[in-house]
Amino acid sequence: LLVVKQGDTCEEALQRHLVEDKSPNGGASYADFLYHLHINSVRLLQ
């Protein structure tokens, strides 16, 4: 296990290996999913 903190010298090397998985049905990206989850959670709590 290697923990890479923001600003570490190996952060750039790690970022080159990160990829966003594609949804099999052409759905929303993970970032879009998190955004909608957040928005709906805020609405429920109001």
Sequence and secondary structure as in RCSB ss.txt:
>XXXX:A:sequence
LLVVKQGDTCEEALQRHLVEDKSPNGGASYADFLYHLHINSVRLLQ
>XXXX:A:secstr
     TT TTHHHHHHH      TTS   HHHHHHHHHHHHHHHH 
